[in-house]
Amino acid sequence: MTPIRTSIVITALSTLKKLTLTAALVISSVAAHASEQHKNVNIMPTWQQTLTQAKGETVYFNAWGGSQEINDYLLWANTQLQHRYGVTLKQVKVTDIAETTQRLLAEKTAGKNDHGSVDMVWINGENFRSMKQNGLLFGPFTHQLPNWKYVDKSLPINNDFSEPTQGLEAPWGVGQLVFIYDPETLKNPPKSFKALLTLAQQHPGKISYPKPPEFHGTGFLKAALLELTTDKKALYQPLQLPKDQALFDRVTAPLWHYLDQLHKVAWHQGKQFPAGTAETVQLLDDQQLLLAITFNPNAAAAAIANGNLTDKAKTYAFSAGALTNIHFLAIPWNANAKAGALVAINFLLSPEAQARKADTTVWGDPTILSPQAFKQLPATYNKPSFTPYPSISEPNPTWLAAIEHQWQLRYGN
């Protein structure tokens, strides 16, 4: 995703007092070519004005709906936002946020530059890149959030899958691709993808992964490719198809060879795949699988706390480390409730909301705040503590759609 360079000229303002948030926070249209750079220029009101404007607004929040724990957390957040600020947070559950990207693109094409259907999105990676390139994001806005001061700036929050964030999305949590296992069933879990194949061959039908493009499934493919390919550097450079087709074929060949072997001995012989991480956890608990997959390093503890796994379950990463990314919150350029979305995001970045999110009895998603941020909380709160696994950076997002497409051609049917 290329940086955005757009100027917006705001004329004929009679008085500043008449300037509402909707009129003030204007984002430009995307240029005809995605490669052209833009810069959004916004006139921002004070935070008190934002709070006043937000009162009574309903924020339609498009977010992955595949986890009951996350859905319950967002219900709690809605209750808090209604009580404190008069803002309603309504989760719109989606299977893949790419669906939201396509909806916003359709609104952009139709010239619907205000009163949009989406007010807030949970995104990262290729969806952020696509929204940014197509001028679908409002901002920059992060610098005006009062709780921005608590964010741990040592985390890789300035880039999203190698794409500069430029204040167009606010970090919400940390994701690391890890595995869950039961030590009583699997005493020596595999520490690499090659060892995983050996395990699958020794225990036919006991290994699987979510079906791409579900993001855990795509994460599995990316992590496997990073281990198996002989040209890792290429994965961190932009891919341009069809020009780079030969490069793509060469770099990804080891992945397809690996999956051909894995699927022969996988769950349902690779003809069927779990729908997502929750199903892999259920299959692990049912002893149909030896491993579950998740982007949450605290997932095992959270599943134990919620009664979804035996109390012996553990989370671990492969020896090379864990594919690591930050997940973010953003606001579409044509959001109907921009003020409400700003208030909602600011609340979700608060020490209170982040501590609850990190609690393994609630969600267990690692915090993006610095440890000092939680000193103000009462002793009754569980103070988040997170020691990350060694990090493996995400590939350039231009590779993801091509990998998913090739997977679909080979195994999707």
Buried (B, 14 or more C-beta within 10 A) or exposed (E): BBEBEBEBEEEEEEEEEEBEBBEBBBBBBBBEEBEBEBEBBBBBBEBEBBBBBBEEBEBBBBBBBBBEBBBEBBEBBBEBBEEEBBBBBEBBEBEBBBEBBEBBBEBBEEEEBEEBBBBBBBBBBBBBBBBBBBBBBBBBBBEBBEBBEBBBEEBBBEBBBBBBBBBBBBBBBBBBBBBBBBEEBBEEBBEBBEBBBEBBEEBEBBBBBBBBBBBBBBBBBBBBBBBBBEEBEBBBBEBEEEEBEEBBEBBBEBBBEBBEBBBEBBBEEBEEBBBBBBBBBBBBBEEBBBBBBBBBBBBBBBBBBBEBBBEEBBBBBBEBBBBBBBBBBBBBBBBBBBBBBBBBBBBBBBBBBBBBBBBBEBBBBBBBBBEEBBEEBEEEBBBBEBEBBEBBBBBBBBBBBBBBBBBEEEBEE
